[in-house]
Amino acid sequence: MSDIELRQSVYDLLSSLRGLDSLKKLFWSELNYERENQTLSRRNWPDKAVEALAEDPILLASGGKDFQVIYARLNSKQLLLNLERLVVTQLLKNHPYTLFVFSDFHQERWHFINVKYDVKQEKRQVLRRITVGAGEQLRTATERLSLLDLDNISSESPLAIQERHDEAFDVEKVTKKFFEQYRSVFEKVEQLITKTIPNADQRRLFTQKLFNRLMFIVFIQKKGWLKFNEQTNYLETLWQDYQNDNSTSDKNFYHNRLTHLFFTGLNNPQQTDIISINNGGFLRQIIGTVPYLNGGLFEQDEDDHNPNIIVPDQAINVILQGLFSNFNFTVTESTPLDVEVAVDPEMLGKVFEELVTGRHESGSYYTPKPIVSFMCREALKGYLSSKLTSENKEAIELFVDEYNAINLKNPEAVLETLKQVKVCDPACGSGAYLLGMLHELLDLRQCLFATKGIDYKTVYQRKLEIIETNIYGVDIDPFAVNIARLRLWLSLAVEYEGDNPPPLPNLKFKIETGDSLTAPNPQGSGMVREEFIHRFREAKAKYLRAHLGSDKQSLEQEINEVKKQIALLTHGSASVIASDKEAISKGFDWVVEFAEVLAEGGFDIQVANPPYVRQELIKDLKPTLKQVYPEVYTGTSDLYCFFYARALQLLKTGGMLAFISSNKWFRAKYGEKLREHIADTCQVRSITDFGDLPVFKSATAYPMIFIANKEQGLNDSIIFTEVKSLDDPYPDVSTLIRQQGNILNHQSLNGKNWMLTDTSTVDSIKKMKASGITLEEYVKGNFFYGIKTGLSKVFFIDKKTKEYLINQDEKSSEIIKPLAIGKDIKKWSIDLKDRWLIFTKQGIEINDFPAVIEYLQQYRSQLEPKPKNYSKTQKWLGRKPGSYKWYEIQDNVAYYQELSKPKIVYQRFQVKPCFAYDTNGIFVNDAVWMIVIDDLYLLGILNSQSFWQEITRHCTQIQNGYQLLRVYLQKAIVPNASESEKEPIIKLVQKCLDAKGVNCEEWEKEIDERVAALYGL
C-alpha cells in the first residue's frame, strides 16, 4: 500500500471511529500490528484508578515481541486528563512499551496517548495526546498515526517501535509545519489586501489582527460556545452557509458576516443578548448563536471603521482552507507533563514574536517554554523560602519542582503565601511568562488540594483568582499586550464547563501598555494615604469582573480619578495620567498605575526576557535613562541593562529577580556599574550561561539566566553553569545545573570585577594575579589591528596579478606587500599563501604608480567613498563615508611602519592557543591583531595552556572558541620571571619556531610546565 493510500485508509477509519471495530481495523489491518484482544485485570489497583474506567482495559494489539497497544474506556462523559494519568500509571508497571488509546464512556471522543519519560526523572511521565472525535480536524491525526505502520519500522524491537511512536507524537514537528504554513498564508493574505491598504506596516498589523481574531474563534469554538445551524465547527459552517447564499451577487464574507460577528456578537458591551432578541431574525441568520466574551480583542479601532478596507473572499478562503482546515487546534496550552499534538494558544505568541513588524528590530525573541517554566519555579522557590522561614529548603524544592507537598510543615501557610504573591513581567511581550507563572501557581495549588485537601475551588476559580490577584505585565507594544491578554482569556475559558460562559475579565488595568523604563524611579515617590490605595484596589477588582458597559465606564472614571489623587501625592501633579499612546511616549508610571502593589513595598517577583537592543539604537532615550538610572548608566549600555535596574527598583526587599538576557554585561566595560549595583543590592543564586548557543532559534543573543534576590549581604552559594551544548539534558535546565554547575566562592561577585569560576579556580586566579602584570602593561600598549581596506576583493591580489602589475611598472613592487589573513596564522608560525596586498595608504602619490591606478580604475564605482549628503533612499554601490580618496585603503593606518618590525600576531577568534612570530614584515588583515614586540619569552607564555586559562577567563566565548578583543585580552596576566627562568623557555620557543610548529609536542609540554610554575600553579 502506498503512503497516500495508507493515509486515506487511516483518515476514513478515524472519521468513523465510533466503537472498537474501527479501532481494531486501524491497528490490525492498516497499521499491521498483531491482534491480541485480551482483557487486563485491575486487581490490586487503587480505588480511584479502578473507578476511572467503565470496565477492564483491553490489550488490543502488539508489535514485535513486547510493544503493546492498550485500549481503556473511561467511566466519564469527558476525556479527563487526570483520570487518564491514573490509569496510565498503573498500566505502565507491567507494560512499559505501550501506546494507550482512551475513549469517553460513549466512545465518541478518543485520545491516542504516547508516554515519553521526562529526562529529569524517569518517574515523571510526559503524556502526549492526539485527539479524535466530532469537530476535530483529522489531517494532523492522520499524518501522525500513519507513521506508526509497523511495516515501515526497520526493527521489531520494542525500543525501535517506541522510538517511532515518540517521533510520531513530537509536537514540535506539528508546530514547525504550522508556522511554515502560517507564514505562507499570511504573506498571501497581505498581498490580497494591498490595494485597500497600501502602507506596508499598516497592512501587516491589520492582517495580524484579522488572523488573531480568527484564531481566537478557532480556539474558542472547541468549547462549543459558538454555534451556527447547531453545528459547533463554527467557522467552517459559517463559511459554507455564506458560500451557499445566493440572495445577492455583491457579497463579501468579511463585511457581511465577520464584522457582525466581531463587533455585534462577541463585542456586545451592554451584554444585551442581541441574538436571542432577534431569534430567527437577521443576526441569528448571519452569525448564529454566540456569547458576549468581553475583553478588548473585538473592540473596533480606526481600521475597523474604515469602509475602504476590503478583505476579499479569496483571502478568507486561503486562511480557512489553506491553514485552519489542515491542523487540529486545542484551547488547552500544553504543560511540561501534558502535551496535545495540536496547535495550542501558545502558537499565538510564537507567531506574533516571529512575524509582527518590529519585534525582532525591537530585540524581542520568544523564550522556549521549558526555560520559562524553570525561571518561574526558581523565582517561586526563592519567594517561598524567604516568606516561610520555618519550612525546610529541601521541602520547598520538592514541592515546587516535583509538585510533592509531603514534607511541608504548614500547607495552609504555603497556600496563603502563594495567594499573596505579586509577580510582574516588565517586558511581557505576548505573555509567555504570565502564562508560565499562571500554570506554575495553579499546579502548586492543585497539588495542595490533591495531597492536603485544602483550597476547595474549581480550576476556573483558581485561575481567575491568580489572574486577578497575582500577575501583572507591561509592554511598550499595544499589539503584544493584546496577545498576552488573549492568551490569558483562552487559558481561563478552557476551564469553564458549561454552555453559557461568563464574560471574560477586563485586563486593561492588569496587563498594560507603556514604556517600562522611562518614568521616574518609583522608590523616590511620596507616600499615598491608605484610603486611596483601598479605593483604588476595590475599583480595579470591580472593573476586572464588570460586564455591563455602563459599569465599566463608571469604574474606569473612578480609577482615573483615584490615579489623579495618587499622582498628586507622589509627584505633586495630576498631569501624569496617560492614555496608552502617551504611556508609550512618556513612560509607564509604575507608582501610579500599580499603586496598590508599590504601596506595599513592591513586587515579590520580577521575571522577564528584556529586549536585546544595542546602545546605538537608543540614542534618543539616553538622556532620560541617565537621569532615571544614575547607578548603572553608561553611554554604551545596551537597553536590557536598564531593565535590571528597573526591576530592582520595583522589587520588595527580599524579592526575586529572574531574567534571561545577554551575558555581555558580565565582562563588558559598560557592565561595570550594573555588576557593582547588583553586588551591592542582591544575593545571586544562580547564573546559567548559554554562550552563543542558539537558545533563540532566530538570533544569536548570548543568553544567560540570572536568578537573584534583592537582599544585601554576602552571597550564600552561587551556582554558575557554563552550558556547552543544547543536547540532553537540555531543555531541562535544572538537570543541566545539577550535572554541570560549579559553586562559586561567595566573594566571586563582589564589586565590579566578577570571577565566574569555581572555588579552586578562584585560588588559581589569585595566584596568577599575584605572579605578574597585565599583558597591556607588559607590552606597553603596543596592540594594533590589521589592515581594513573597505573592499578586500580589489586590494587583495594573487601572485599572477602581482607579477602583472610589476611587469607593467617595477615601481608597483614598492606598495605590494605580502599578506596573511586570519586562517594563515598557526601556532608559532605563519602559513603564507599566494596572497598580496596593494597598500595604497592615505596620502599616497598615486600617479607614481600608473599600473596600480589603471588596475584600480576598473573598480572605481565600488571604491568611491559615500558622499556625506547622499540620499538615504538610494542604494550606494561604493564604500562607507570617509576622508580617504577612491584609490586609497579605507582606514588611515598611521602605524603602518610597525608592520615591518618583529611582532607577535594572532587571530581575533581562537579555539586553542595560536600565536605566531613574524620578522619578515608581513602585513595582516583586520581578522588579525599584532603585538609589536621582539620577545620569545612572551610568545611562549601566550601559547601556553596556563595563558589559555586567562583567555577563557577574560575573553568572550563565541561558538566553540573565544574572541580575543584587545579590551579583554589586555587584562590577562603575564608572569614575572628572572632571566634564568626565561632562558629555557626562550630556547624551547626557538626550537618550535625552527620546526615551524611541526612535531613540537614535547617542547610544548615542557613550556606548559615551566609557565605553570611561574604562575604558581
HUZI-V996959 format. One record per backbone hydrogen bond with DSSP energy under -0.5 kcal/mol. NH is the residue of the N-H (numbers start at 1). CO is the residue of the C=O. Records with the same first field share a line. If there is no record, write none. Layout:
# HUZI-V996959
NH = CO, CO
This chain:
# HUZI-V996959
6 = 2
7 = 3
8 = 4
9 = 5
10 = 6
11 = 7
12 = 8
13 = 9
14 = 10
15 = 11
16 = 12
17 = 14
18 = 16
23 = 19
24 = 20
25 = 21
26 = 22
27 = 23
28 = 24
29 = 25
30 = 25
31 = 26
33 = 27
34 = 62
36 = 60
37 = 59, 60
38 = 59
40 = 57
45 = 42
50 = 46
51 = 47
52 = 48
53 = 49, 50
54 = 73
55 = 73
58 = 71
59 = 38
60 = 58, 69
61 = 69
62 = 34
63 = 67
65 = 156
67 = 63
68 = 97
69 = 61
70 = 99
71 = 58
72 = 101
74 = 72, 103
75 = 52
76 = 74
80 = 78
81 = 79
84 = 80
85 = 81
86 = 82
87 = 83
88 = 84
89 = 85
90 = 86
91 = 87
92 = 88
93 = 90
94 = 91
95 = 91
98 = 96
99 = 68
100 = 98, 113
101 = 70
102 = 111
103 = 72
104 = 109
105 = 76
107 = 104
110 = 132
111 = 102
112 = 130
113 = 100, 111
114 = 112, 128
115 = 98
116 = 114, 126
118 = 124
121 = 118
124 = 121
125 = 123
126 = 116, 124
127 = 125, 337
128 = 114, 126
129 = 127, 339
130 = 112
132 = 110
134 = 108
136 = 133
142 = 138
143 = 139
144 = 140
145 = 141
146 = 142
147 = 143, 144
148 = 145
149 = 146
150 = 31
152 = 149
153 = 150
154 = 152
161 = 157
162 = 158
163 = 159
164 = 160
165 = 161
166 = 162
167 = 163
168 = 164
169 = 165
170 = 167
171 = 169
173 = 170
174 = 170
175 = 171
176 = 172
177 = 173
178 = 174
179 = 175
180 = 176
181 = 177
182 = 178
183 = 179
184 = 180
185 = 181
186 = 182
187 = 183
188 = 184
189 = 185
190 = 186
191 = 187
192 = 188
193 = 189, 190
194 = 191
197 = 193
203 = 199
204 = 200
205 = 201
206 = 202
207 = 203
208 = 204
209 = 205
210 = 206
211 = 207
212 = 208
213 = 209
214 = 210
215 = 211
216 = 212
217 = 213
218 = 214
219 = 215
220 = 216
221 = 217
222 = 219
223 = 220
224 = 221
225 = 220
227 = 225, 289
228 = 231
231 = 228
234 = 232
237 = 233
238 = 234
239 = 235
240 = 236
241 = 237
242 = 238
243 = 239
244 = 240
245 = 241, 242
246 = 244
251 = 249
254 = 311
256 = 252
257 = 253
258 = 253
259 = 254
261 = 257
262 = 258
263 = 259
264 = 260
265 = 260
266 = 261
268 = 265
269 = 267
271 = 268
274 = 272
277 = 273
278 = 274
279 = 276
281 = 278
284 = 278
285 = 281
286 = 282
287 = 283
288 = 283, 284
289 = 227
290 = 288
293 = 266, 291
294 = 266
299 = 296
305 = 301
306 = 303
307 = 305
309 = 306
310 = 308
312 = 310
315 = 312
316 = 312
317 = 313
318 = 314
319 = 315
320 = 316
321 = 317
322 = 317, 318
323 = 319
324 = 319
325 = 320
326 = 323
327 = 324
330 = 343
333 = 331
335 = 338
339 = 127
341 = 129
342 = 340
343 = 328
344 = 342
347 = 344
348 = 345
349 = 345, 346
350 = 346
351 = 347
352 = 348
353 = 349
354 = 350
355 = 351
356 = 352
359 = 356
362 = 358
363 = 360
364 = 359
371 = 368
372 = 368
373 = 369
374 = 370
375 = 371
376 = 372
377 = 373
378 = 374
379 = 375
380 = 376
381 = 377
382 = 378
383 = 379
384 = 380
385 = 381
386 = 382
387 = 383
388 = 384
389 = 387
391 = 388
396 = 392
397 = 393
398 = 394
399 = 395
400 = 396
401 = 397
402 = 398
403 = 399
404 = 398
405 = 403
408 = 405
414 = 410
415 = 411
416 = 412
417 = 413
418 = 414
419 = 415
420 = 416
421 = 417, 418
423 = 421, 470
424 = 605
425 = 472
426 = 424
428 = 425, 474
431 = 428
435 = 431
436 = 432
437 = 433
438 = 434
439 = 435
440 = 436
441 = 437
442 = 438
443 = 439
444 = 440
445 = 441
446 = 442
447 = 443
448 = 444
449 = 445
450 = 446
451 = 447
452 = 448
453 = 449
454 = 448
457 = 455
462 = 458
463 = 459
464 = 460
465 = 461
466 = 462
467 = 463
468 = 464
469 = 465
470 = 466
471 = 466
472 = 423
473 = 510
474 = 425
475 = 512
478 = 476
481 = 477
482 = 478
483 = 479
484 = 480
485 = 481
486 = 482
487 = 483
488 = 484
489 = 485
490 = 486
491 = 487
492 = 488
493 = 489
494 = 490
495 = 492
496 = 493
498 = 496
504 = 293
506 = 544
507 = 505
510 = 507
511 = 507
512 = 473, 510
514 = 475
515 = 583
516 = 514
524 = 521
525 = 522
526 = 570
532 = 529
533 = 529
534 = 530
535 = 531
536 = 532
537 = 533
538 = 534
539 = 535
540 = 536
541 = 537
542 = 538
543 = 539
544 = 540
545 = 541
546 = 542, 543
549 = 269
552 = 548
553 = 549
554 = 550
555 = 551
556 = 552
557 = 553
558 = 554
559 = 555
560 = 556
561 = 557
562 = 558
563 = 559
564 = 560
565 = 561
566 = 562
567 = 563
568 = 564
569 = 565
570 = 566
571 = 567
572 = 567, 568
573 = 567
577 = 574
583 = 579
584 = 580
585 = 581
586 = 582
587 = 582, 583
588 = 515
589 = 587
590 = 588
592 = 589
593 = 589
594 = 590
595 = 592
597 = 594
598 = 594
599 = 595
600 = 597
601 = 598
602 = 597
603 = 650
604 = 422
605 = 422
606 = 656
607 = 424
608 = 658
612 = 363
613 = 611
614 = 612
617 = 614
618 = 615
621 = 618
622 = 618, 619
624 = 621
625 = 621
626 = 622
627 = 623
628 = 624
629 = 625
632 = 629
633 = 629
637 = 634
639 = 613
641 = 638
642 = 639
643 = 639, 640
644 = 640
645 = 641
646 = 642
647 = 643
648 = 644
649 = 645
650 = 646
651 = 647
652 = 603
654 = 710
655 = 652
656 = 604
657 = 708
658 = 606
659 = 706
660 = 608
661 = 704
663 = 702
666 = 663
667 = 664
668 = 664
671 = 668
672 = 669
675 = 671
676 = 672
677 = 673
678 = 674
679 = 675
680 = 676
681 = 677
682 = 678
683 = 709
684 = 682
685 = 707
686 = 707
687 = 719
688 = 705
689 = 687, 721
690 = 688, 703
693 = 690
695 = 693
697 = 695
699 = 696
701 = 699
704 = 661
705 = 688
706 = 659, 704
707 = 686, 705
708 = 657
709 = 683
710 = 655
711 = 709
715 = 746
718 = 716, 744
719 = 685, 717
720 = 718, 742
721 = 687, 719
723 = 689, 721
730 = 727
732 = 729
733 = 731
736 = 732
737 = 733
738 = 734
739 = 735
740 = 736
741 = 737
742 = 720
744 = 718, 742
745 = 757
748 = 745
750 = 747
753 = 750
754 = 752
755 = 748
756 = 754
757 = 755
759 = 743
762 = 758
763 = 759
764 = 760
765 = 761
766 = 762
767 = 763
768 = 764
769 = 765
770 = 766
771 = 767, 768
772 = 768, 769
773 = 974
775 = 972
776 = 970
778 = 774
779 = 775
780 = 777
781 = 776
782 = 779
783 = 781
784 = 930
786 = 928
787 = 924
789 = 787
794 = 791
795 = 791
796 = 792
797 = 795, 836
802 = 798
803 = 799
804 = 800
805 = 801
806 = 802
807 = 803
808 = 804
809 = 805
812 = 809
813 = 810
814 = 811
815 = 812
816 = 813
817 = 815, 837
819 = 835
820 = 923
824 = 821
825 = 821, 822
826 = 824, 829
828 = 826, 915
829 = 827
831 = 824
832 = 830
835 = 833
836 = 797
837 = 817
838 = 795
839 = 815, 837
840 = 838
841 = 839
844 = 841
846 = 844
848 = 845
849 = 846
853 = 849
854 = 850
855 = 851
856 = 852
857 = 853
858 = 854, 855
859 = 856
860 = 857
862 = 859
863 = 859, 860
864 = 860
866 = 879
870 = 867
874 = 871
879 = 864
888 = 885
889 = 840
890 = 789
891 = 788
893 = 891
894 = 892
896 = 893
898 = 895
899 = 896
900 = 897
901 = 898
903 = 918
904 = 931
905 = 916
906 = 929
907 = 914
908 = 927
910 = 962
916 = 905
917 = 828
918 = 903
923 = 818
925 = 820
926 = 787
928 = 925
929 = 906
930 = 784
931 = 904
932 = 782, 930
933 = 931
935 = 933
939 = 935
940 = 936
941 = 937
942 = 938
943 = 939
944 = 941
948 = 944
949 = 945
950 = 946
951 = 947
952 = 948
953 = 949
954 = 950
955 = 951
956 = 963
958 = 961
961 = 958
962 = 910
963 = 956
964 = 908, 962
965 = 963
968 = 965
969 = 965
970 = 966
971 = 968
972 = 969
974 = 773
975 = 973
976 = 771
982 = 978
983 = 979
984 = 980
985 = 981
986 = 982
987 = 983
988 = 984
989 = 985
990 = 986
991 = 987
992 = 988
993 = 989
994 = 990
995 = 991
996 = 993
997 = 992
998 = 995
1000 = 997
1004 = 1000
1005 = 1001
1006 = 1002
1007 = 1003
1008 = 1004
1009 = 1005
1010 = 1006
1011 = 1007
1012 = 1008
1013 = 1009
1014 = 1010
1015 = 1011
1016 = 1012, 1013
1017 = 1012
